[in-house]
Amino acid sequence: MSDKRITVYGAGLAGCEAAWQAAERGVKVRLVEMKPEKHTPAHHADGFAELVCSNSLRSDVTSNAVGLLKEEMRRMNSLIMQAADATRVPAGSALAVDRERFSEFITEKLRSHPNVEVVYAEADSVERDEVSVIATGPLTSEPMAEYISKDLGFGSLHFFDAAAPIVSADSINTDVAFFASRYDKGDADYINCPMNEEQYNAFWEALISAEEAVLKEFDKDEQKKNLKVFEGCMPVEVMARRGKDTLLFGPLKPVGLIDKRVGKEAYAVVQLRKENCEGTMYNLVGFQTHLTFPEQRRVFRMIPGLENAEFLRYGVMHRNTYLDSPDRLDATYRYKDSGEMGIYFAGQMTGVEGYVESAGSGLVAGINAAREALGEEKLVFPRITMLGAMASYVANGSNSAFAPMNANFGIIEPLAARVKGGKTAKNQALADRALAYIDEMKGELK
């Protein structure tokens, strides 16, 4: 155990992972969190690592980019992955969790860790005589946002993020809806609401003309600016306005979903996924929305099987903030102009997008913050790993304007030789290479 200490600001997924990684390396961690004294407009619960947008951590298959990222994190003793695996709910080949139990698991682990001190306070700056990790999230409170923007010299960007509604399971009409997973992969964990062409056309017309909610006070100024809607969390009504068939290639894609009662695919299908272990709540997959609550009731009850849906949570929309990170953060998420004591950033504010990606950035930042506090060399994950590819993207950006990025195989270092067997085989070869490196690196660190 060391007498060295770092401070982590923010107990979201990234901050919790950073705190855990540092504490597990024998460094004392002061974890500063403003809840329950103050909540952001998007957060409601008091625990750590609150999942706001969805309860899904997406694919758990290593030939999928985020599946590879999760497996890399598992092998690096990730707290977020421990919690996810302990609180998972059935979701086919995806990893979905009971969000309340997920938060409780993480909160208990950190509060009981001998190297972690939790401080409940709203931070407005960082201590410059120690190593810090800023993981205050996409809704960073004004005092800290002001500090980052002015004192540290960052210009911040904004985009809008949207969350999907949740309905009561017993209000879903299973005489119409059916259980299945796409292509019958895994168990039949999704409830599927089929539409014929006439039903789809009526739904699309209602959706594109429905009334949107007025932005909250903290977002009104942003409405006047160029609204940047991130493709990975686009409101369903915005997607629908891009063309009549757009939804048929997105959240209403019917391909691979066979209703065995009729033996064929429908014209369109809305999928619902379990929200908790008990299966009493389901969320509408891909239905992030900014419609008013009455309009959500009216339009979404046009979906066959949801005629009498009881909405346990309506979709909401909120602002996210991220930094202009390229050339300012390095591939360990350390701010290059930190000075003698490193300031690291982690989470969506760095320009990674998604729950798992945010936690992954916290893992890298936490390890390196601890190593710096201990006087050890940086641990830079190479681009052959998804952890390293994400960090490299944040540090270097791309040829276009910097924008948030999910884990994907396009940012990972290509293979030296071609692989036969198509895209899946190629991706699996990339994953095998990455995991072999992680295992070898872990052995050298011991």
VEXDREN-2710 file (C-alpha; in Angstrom, 1 decimal):
% VEXDREN-2710
k/r/px/py/pz
1/MET/0.0/0.0/0.0
2/SER/1.2/3.5/-0.9
3/ASP/0.8/6.9/0.8
4/LYS/0.3/8.4/-2.7
5/ARG/-3.1/9.9/-3.4
6/ILE/-5.1/10.9/-6.5
7/THR/-8.5/12.6/-6.7
8/VAL/-11.2/11.5/-9.1
9/TYR/-14.0/13.9/-9.8
10/GLY/-17.3/12.3/-10.7
11/ALA/-18.7/8.9/-9.8
12/GLY/-20.2/8.0/-13.2
13/LEU/-19.0/4.9/-15.0
14/ALA/-15.7/6.5/-16.1
15/GLY/-15.0/8.0/-12.6
16/CYS/-15.9/4.8/-10.8
17/GLU/-13.6/2.7/-13.1
18/ALA/-10.8/5.1/-12.8
19/ALA/-11.1/5.2/-9.0
20/TRP/-11.2/1.4/-8.8
21/GLN/-8.2/0.9/-11.1
22/ALA/-6.1/3.3/-9.0
23/ALA/-7.2/1.9/-5.7
24/GLU/-6.5/-1.7/-6.8
25/ARG/-2.9/-0.6/-7.5
26/GLY/-2.5/0.6/-3.9
27/VAL/-3.0/4.3/-4.4
28/LYS/-5.2/6.2/-2.1
29/VAL/-8.2/7.7/-4.0
30/ARG/-10.4/10.6/-3.0
31/LEU/-13.6/10.2/-5.1
32/VAL/-15.6/13.4/-5.3
33/GLU/-19.3/13.2/-6.2
34/MET/-21.9/15.9/-6.1
35/LYS/-24.9/13.6/-5.7
36/PRO/-27.0/13.3/-3.6
37/GLU/-26.5/17.0/-2.8
38/LYS/-27.1/18.0/-6.4
39/HIS/-28.3/16.2/-9.5
40/THR/-27.9/17.0/-13.2
41/PRO/-31.1/17.4/-15.2
42/ALA/-30.7/13.8/-16.5
43/HIS/-29.9/12.0/-13.3
44/HIS/-32.4/11.0/-10.6
45/ALA/-30.9/8.2/-8.4
46/ASP/-28.3/8.8/-5.7
47/GLY/-26.0/5.9/-6.4
48/PHE/-22.8/5.8/-8.4
49/ALA/-22.6/4.8/-12.1
50/GLU/-26.3/5.6/-12.9
51/LEU/-27.4/4.4/-16.3
52/VAL/-29.5/7.1/-17.9
53/CYS/-30.1/6.3/-21.5
54/SER/-30.5/2.5/-21.7
55/ASN/-29.7/-0.6/-19.7
56/SER/-27.9/-2.2/-22.5
57/LEU/-24.1/-2.5/-22.8
58/ARG/-24.6/-3.8/-26.3
59/SER/-23.1/-6.9/-27.9
60/ASP/-21.2/-9.4/-25.8
61/VAL/-19.6/-11.1/-28.8
62/THR/-15.9/-10.5/-29.3
63/SER/-16.2/-10.3/-33.1
64/ASN/-18.2/-7.1/-32.4
65/ALA/-16.1/-4.1/-31.5
66/VAL/-17.8/-3.2/-28.2
67/GLY/-17.8/-6.9/-27.3
68/LEU/-14.1/-7.0/-27.7
69/LEU/-13.8/-3.8/-25.6
70/LYS/-15.8/-5.4/-22.8
71/GLU/-13.6/-8.6/-22.9
72/GLU/-10.4/-6.5/-22.8
73/MET/-11.8/-4.7/-19.7
74/ARG/-12.8/-8.0/-18.0
75/ARG/-9.2/-9.2/-18.3
76/MET/-8.0/-5.9/-16.9
77/ASN/-10.1/-6.4/-13.7
78/SER/-12.8/-3.8/-14.6
79/LEU/-15.2/-2.9/-11.9
80/ILE/-17.9/-1.9/-14.4
81/MET/-17.7/-5.3/-16.1
82/GLN/-17.8/-7.1/-12.7
83/ALA/-21.0/-5.2/-12.0
84/ALA/-22.5/-5.9/-15.4
85/ASP/-21.8/-9.6/-15.3
86/ALA/-23.3/-9.8/-11.8
87/THR/-26.5/-8.0/-12.6
88/ARG/-27.2/-9.0/-16.2
89/VAL/-30.7/-9.6/-17.5
90/PRO/-31.5/-11.8/-20.5
91/ALA/-31.0/-9.9/-23.8
92/GLY/-30.0/-12.5/-26.4
93/SER/-26.4/-11.9/-27.5
94/ALA/-26.3/-8.4/-25.9
95/LEU/-25.3/-7.6/-22.3
96/ALA/-28.1/-5.8/-20.6
97/VAL/-28.2/-5.1/-16.8
98/ASP/-30.6/-4.4/-14.0
99/ARG/-29.7/-0.8/-13.7
100/GLU/-30.5/-0.4/-10.0
101/ARG/-28.6/-3.5/-9.0
102/PHE/-25.7/-2.4/-11.3
103/SER/-25.4/0.9/-9.5
104/GLU/-25.7/-0.6/-6.1
105/PHE/-23.0/-3.1/-6.8
106/ILE/-20.5/-0.4/-7.9
107/THR/-21.4/1.9/-5.1
108/GLU/-20.9/-0.7/-2.4
109/LYS/-17.6/-1.9/-3.9
110/LEU/-16.1/1.6/-3.9
111/ARG/-17.5/2.8/-0.6
112/SER/-16.1/-0.4/1.1
113/HIS/-12.7/-0.3/-0.6
114/PRO/-9.9/0.5/2.0
115/ASN/-8.1/2.8/-0.5
116/VAL/-11.2/4.9/-1.4
117/GLU/-12.5/7.9/0.4
118/VAL/-15.8/9.2/-0.9
119/VAL/-16.4/13.0/-0.6
120/TYR/-19.9/14.3/-1.4
121/ALA/-19.4/17.8/-2.8
122/GLU/-19.7/19.8/-6.0
123/ALA/-16.2/20.5/-7.4
124/ASP/-15.3/23.7/-9.1
125/SER/-11.6/23.0/-9.8
126/VAL/-8.9/20.4/-9.2
127/GLU/-6.1/20.3/-6.6
128/ARG/-3.0/21.1/-8.5
129/ASP/-0.6/19.5/-6.0
130/GLU/-1.8/16.0/-6.8
131/VAL/-2.7/13.9/-9.8
132/SER/-6.4/14.2/-10.8
133/VAL/-8.9/12.5/-13.0
134/ILE/-11.8/14.7/-14.2
135/ALA/-14.8/12.4/-15.1
136/THR/-17.7/14.8/-14.4
137/GLY/-19.6/13.6/-17.4
138/PRO/-21.5/15.0/-20.4
139/LEU/-23.6/17.2/-18.0
140/THR/-20.7/18.6/-16.0
141/SER/-22.1/21.3/-13.6
142/GLU/-21.4/24.9/-14.5
143/PRO/-18.6/25.6/-12.0
144/MET/-16.4/22.7/-13.2
145/ALA/-17.4/23.4/-16.8
146/GLU/-16.3/27.0/-16.4
147/TYR/-13.0/25.8/-14.8
148/ILE/-12.3/23.4/-17.7
149/SER/-13.2/25.9/-20.3
150/LYS/-11.4/29.0/-18.9
151/ASP/-8.7/28.0/-16.4
152/LEU/-7.6/24.9/-18.4
153/GLY/-8.2/26.6/-21.8
154/PHE/-10.6/24.1/-23.4
155/GLY/-13.3/25.1/-25.8
156/SER/-16.3/22.8/-25.3
157/LEU/-18.8/21.5/-27.8
158/HIS/-22.4/20.4/-27.3
159/PHE/-24.7/17.8/-28.7
160/PHE/-28.0/16.4/-27.6
161/ASP/-28.6/12.9/-26.3
162/ALA/-31.9/11.2/-26.1
163/ALA/-33.3/8.3/-23.9
164/ALA/-35.9/5.7/-24.8
165/PRO/-39.2/5.1/-23.0
166/ILE/-39.9/2.1/-20.7
167/VAL/-43.3/0.3/-20.6
168/SER/-44.8/-2.2/-18.1
169/ALA/-44.4/-5.8/-19.3
170/ASP/-47.9/-6.7/-18.3
171/SER/-49.4/-4.0/-20.5
172/ILE/-47.8/-5.5/-23.7
173/ASN/-50.3/-7.4/-25.8
174/THR/-48.5/-10.7/-26.5
175/ASP/-51.4/-11.9/-28.6
176/VAL/-50.0/-9.6/-31.2
177/ALA/-46.3/-9.3/-30.1
178/PHE/-44.0/-12.3/-30.1
179/PHE/-40.8/-13.4/-28.4
180/ALA/-37.6/-13.8/-30.6
181/SER/-34.1/-12.7/-31.0
182/ARG/-32.8/-11.7/-34.4
183/TYR/-31.7/-14.7/-36.5
184/ASP/-32.6/-16.8/-33.4
185/LYS/-29.3/-15.9/-31.8
186/GLY/-29.3/-16.7/-28.1
187/ASP/-32.6/-17.0/-26.3
188/ALA/-35.8/-15.4/-27.4
189/ASP/-35.3/-12.5/-25.0
190/TYR/-36.9/-9.7/-27.1
191/ILE/-40.6/-8.9/-27.4
192/ASN/-41.2/-8.0/-31.1
193/CYS/-44.2/-5.9/-32.3
194/PRO/-44.8/-6.6/-36.0
195/MET/-46.3/-4.0/-38.4
196/ASN/-47.8/-4.5/-41.9
197/GLU/-47.2/-1.8/-44.5
198/GLU/-50.4/0.1/-43.8
199/GLN/-49.7/0.2/-40.1
200/TYR/-46.1/1.3/-40.7
201/ASN/-47.2/4.1/-43.0
202/ALA/-49.7/5.4/-40.5
203/PHE/-47.1/5.2/-37.7
204/TRP/-44.5/7.0/-39.7
205/GLU/-46.9/9.9/-40.6
206/ALA/-47.9/10.3/-37.0
207/LEU/-44.2/10.2/-35.8
208/ILE/-42.9/12.8/-38.2
209/SER/-45.7/15.3/-37.4
210/ALA/-45.8/14.7/-33.6
211/GLU/-45.1/17.6/-31.2
212/GLU/-41.6/17.8/-29.7
213/ALA/-41.0/18.8/-26.1
214/VAL/-39.8/22.3/-25.3
215/LEU/-36.1/22.1/-24.2
216/LYS/-35.4/22.6/-20.5
217/GLU/-34.1/25.9/-19.3
218/PHE/-30.5/24.8/-19.3
219/ASP/-30.8/23.9/-23.0
220/LYS/-32.6/26.9/-24.4
221/ASP/-29.5/28.8/-25.4
222/GLU/-28.3/25.7/-27.2
223/GLN/-31.4/25.5/-29.3
224/LYS/-30.4/28.7/-31.1
225/LYS/-27.1/27.1/-32.1
226/ASN/-26.4/24.4/-34.7
227/LEU/-28.0/21.3/-33.1
228/LYS/-25.7/18.3/-33.4
229/VAL/-27.5/15.1/-33.1
230/PHE/-25.1/12.2/-32.6
231/GLU/-26.0/9.3/-34.9
232/GLY/-25.7/6.6/-32.3
233/CYS/-28.4/8.1/-30.1
234/MET/-30.6/10.0/-32.6
235/PRO/-34.2/10.6/-31.6
236/VAL/-36.5/8.3/-33.5
237/GLU/-38.6/11.1/-34.9
238/VAL/-35.4/12.8/-36.3
239/MET/-34.4/9.6/-37.9
240/ALA/-37.9/9.2/-39.4
241/ARG/-37.8/12.6/-41.0
242/ARG/-34.8/11.6/-43.0
243/GLY/-37.0/9.4/-45.3
244/LYS/-40.0/7.1/-45.2
245/ASP/-37.9/3.9/-45.3
246/THR/-35.1/5.1/-42.9
247/LEU/-36.6/3.3/-39.9
248/LEU/-36.8/0.1/-41.8
249/PHE/-33.0/0.0/-41.9
250/GLY/-32.7/1.1/-38.3
251/PRO/-34.8/0.4/-35.1
252/LEU/-37.8/-1.1/-37.1
253/LYS/-35.6/-3.4/-39.2
254/PRO/-37.6/-6.7/-39.7
255/VAL/-34.8/-8.8/-41.1
256/GLY/-34.1/-12.0/-39.1
257/LEU/-37.2/-11.7/-36.9
258/ILE/-39.6/-14.5/-37.8
259/ASP/-43.0/-14.7/-36.1
260/LYS/-43.4/-18.5/-36.0
261/ARG/-47.2/-18.1/-35.8
262/VAL/-47.2/-16.9/-39.4
263/GLY/-43.8/-18.2/-40.6
264/LYS/-42.4/-15.0/-42.1
265/GLU/-41.0/-11.6/-41.5
266/ALA/-43.3/-8.6/-41.0
267/TYR/-43.0/-5.4/-43.0
268/ALA/-41.5/-3.6/-39.9
269/VAL/-40.8/-4.7/-36.3
270/VAL/-40.4/-2.7/-33.1
271/GLN/-38.2/-4.6/-30.5
272/LEU/-38.5/-4.3/-26.7
273/ARG/-35.8/-5.4/-24.4
274/LYS/-35.9/-6.4/-20.7
275/GLU/-35.2/-3.5/-18.4
276/ASN/-34.8/-5.5/-15.1
277/CYS/-34.1/-9.0/-13.9
278/GLU/-37.7/-9.7/-13.1
279/GLY/-38.8/-8.8/-16.6
280/THR/-41.5/-6.5/-15.4
281/MET/-40.2/-3.6/-17.5
282/TYR/-39.3/-3.3/-21.1
283/ASN/-37.7/-0.5/-23.1
284/LEU/-38.3/0.3/-26.7
285/VAL/-35.0/-0.4/-28.5
286/GLY/-33.8/2.5/-30.5
287/PHE/-36.7/4.7/-29.5
288/GLN/-34.8/7.6/-28.0
289/THR/-37.1/10.5/-28.3
290/HIS/-37.8/14.2/-27.7
291/LEU/-41.6/14.0/-28.2
292/THR/-43.9/15.4/-25.5
293/PHE/-45.2/12.9/-23.1
294/PRO/-48.8/13.0/-24.4
295/GLU/-47.4/12.6/-28.0
296/GLN/-45.4/9.6/-26.9
297/ARG/-48.5/7.9/-25.5
298/ARG/-50.5/8.7/-28.7
299/VAL/-47.9/7.7/-31.3
300/PHE/-46.2/4.8/-29.6
301/ARG/-49.5/3.2/-28.7
302/MET/-50.1/2.9/-32.5
303/ILE/-47.4/0.2/-32.4
304/PRO/-49.2/-3.2/-32.6
305/GLY/-49.0/-4.8/-29.2
306/LEU/-48.6/-1.5/-27.4
307/GLU/-52.2/-0.3/-27.8
308/ASN/-52.6/-0.2/-24.0
309/ALA/-49.0/0.3/-23.0
310/GLU/-48.3/1.7/-19.6
311/PHE/-45.4/4.0/-19.7
312/LEU/-43.2/3.7/-16.6
313/ARG/-40.7/6.2/-18.0
314/TYR/-41.1/8.5/-20.9
315/GLY/-38.3/9.3/-23.3
316/VAL/-36.3/12.4/-22.4
317/MET/-33.6/14.6/-24.1
318/HIS/-30.7/16.3/-22.5
319/ARG/-27.5/18.1/-23.5
320/ASN/-24.1/16.4/-23.6
321/THR/-20.8/18.2/-23.5
322/TYR/-17.5/17.0/-24.9
323/LEU/-14.0/18.4/-25.2
324/ASP/-12.0/19.3/-28.3
325/SER/-9.6/16.6/-27.2
326/PRO/-7.2/15.9/-30.2
327/ASP/-3.7/17.3/-29.5
328/ARG/-4.8/18.3/-26.0
329/LEU/-5.1/14.8/-24.5
330/ASP/-2.6/12.1/-25.1
331/ALA/-3.3/8.4/-25.5
332/THR/-3.5/7.9/-21.7
333/TYR/-6.2/10.7/-21.5
334/ARG/-3.7/13.0/-19.8
335/TYR/-4.0/16.7/-20.5
336/LYS/-0.8/17.6/-22.2
337/ASP/-0.6/21.0/-20.5
338/SER/-1.2/19.6/-17.0
339/GLY/2.1/20.7/-15.7
340/GLU/4.0/18.7/-13.1
341/MET/1.0/16.9/-11.6
342/GLY/-1.1/15.2/-14.3
343/ILE/-4.7/16.1/-15.0
344/TYR/-6.5/13.2/-16.7
345/PHE/-9.9/13.2/-18.3
346/ALA/-12.3/10.2/-18.7
347/GLY/-15.7/9.4/-20.0
348/GLN/-18.0/10.9/-22.6
349/MET/-16.5/14.4/-22.1
350/THR/-13.3/13.1/-23.9
351/GLY/-15.1/12.2/-27.1
352/VAL/-15.7/8.5/-26.5
353/GLU/-19.4/7.6/-26.9
354/GLY/-21.3/4.9/-25.0
355/TYR/-21.4/3.3/-21.5
356/VAL/-18.6/0.8/-22.2
357/GLU/-16.4/3.2/-24.0
358/SER/-16.7/5.7/-21.2
359/ALA/-15.8/3.1/-18.6
360/GLY/-12.9/2.0/-20.8
361/SER/-11.5/5.5/-20.9
362/GLY/-11.8/5.5/-17.1
363/LEU/-9.8/2.3/-16.9
364/VAL/-6.9/3.7/-19.0
365/ALA/-7.0/7.0/-17.2
366/GLY/-7.2/5.4/-13.7
367/ILE/-4.3/3.1/-14.4
368/ASN/-2.1/5.9/-15.7
369/ALA/-3.1/8.4/-13.0
370/ALA/-2.0/5.7/-10.4
371/ARG/1.2/5.0/-12.2
372/GLU/2.1/8.7/-12.4
373/ALA/1.4/9.1/-8.6
374/LEU/3.7/6.1/-8.0
375/GLY/6.4/7.5/-10.2
376/GLU/6.0/4.7/-12.8
377/GLU/6.1/5.0/-16.6
378/LYS/2.9/5.5/-18.6
379/LEU/1.0/2.4/-19.8
380/VAL/-0.1/3.2/-23.4
381/PHE/-2.4/0.6/-24.8
382/PRO/-1.5/0.1/-28.5
383/ARG/-4.0/0.5/-31.4
384/ILE/-4.2/-3.3/-31.8
385/THR/-6.4/-3.2/-28.7
386/MET/-9.8/-1.5/-28.6
387/LEU/-8.8/0.3/-25.4
388/GLY/-5.8/1.7/-27.3
389/ALA/-7.7/2.5/-30.5
390/MET/-10.3/4.5/-28.6
391/ALA/-7.6/6.4/-26.7
392/SER/-5.7/7.0/-29.9
393/TYR/-8.8/8.4/-31.6
394/VAL/-9.3/10.8/-28.7
395/ALA/-5.7/11.9/-28.8
396/ASN/-5.4/12.3/-32.5
397/GLY/-8.9/12.7/-34.0
398/SER/-9.6/11.9/-37.6
399/ASN/-9.5/13.7/-41.0
400/SER/-12.9/15.2/-40.3
401/ALA/-14.2/17.5/-37.5
402/PHE/-13.8/15.8/-34.1
403/ALA/-17.0/14.2/-32.9
404/PRO/-17.9/11.4/-30.4
405/MET/-17.0/7.9/-31.5
406/ASN/-18.2/4.5/-30.4
407/ALA/-15.9/1.5/-30.4
408/ASN/-15.5/0.2/-33.9
409/PHE/-13.0/-1.9/-35.9
410/GLY/-12.4/1.0/-38.3
411/ILE/-10.1/2.7/-35.7
412/ILE/-8.1/-0.4/-34.7
413/GLU/-4.8/-1.1/-36.4
414/PRO/-5.3/-3.4/-39.4
415/LEU/-4.0/-6.9/-39.6
416/ALA/-0.7/-7.6/-41.4
417/ALA/-2.3/-10.2/-43.7
418/ARG/-5.7/-10.8/-45.2
419/VAL/-8.1/-13.2/-43.4
420/LYS/-10.4/-15.6/-45.3
421/GLY/-14.0/-16.0/-44.2
422/GLY/-15.4/-12.6/-44.5
423/LYS/-16.0/-9.7/-42.1
424/THR/-16.8/-11.8/-39.0
425/ALA/-13.6/-13.9/-39.4
426/LYS/-11.6/-10.7/-39.9
427/ASN/-13.0/-9.1/-36.8
428/GLN/-12.5/-12.2/-34.8
429/ALA/-8.8/-12.3/-35.9
430/LEU/-8.5/-8.6/-34.8
431/ALA/-10.1/-9.6/-31.4
432/ASP/-7.8/-12.6/-30.9
433/ARG/-4.8/-10.4/-31.6
434/ALA/-6.0/-7.8/-29.1
435/LEU/-6.8/-10.3/-26.3
436/ALA/-3.5/-12.1/-26.8
437/TYR/-1.7/-8.7/-26.2
438/ILE/-3.8/-7.9/-23.2
439/ASP/-2.9/-11.3/-21.6
440/GLU/0.8/-10.9/-22.4
441/MET/0.8/-7.3/-21.0
442/LYS/-0.9/-8.4/-17.8
443/GLY/1.7/-11.0/-17.3
444/GLU/4.5/-8.5/-17.7
445/LEU/2.9/-6.1/-15.2
446/LYS/2.8/-8.7/-12.4
END
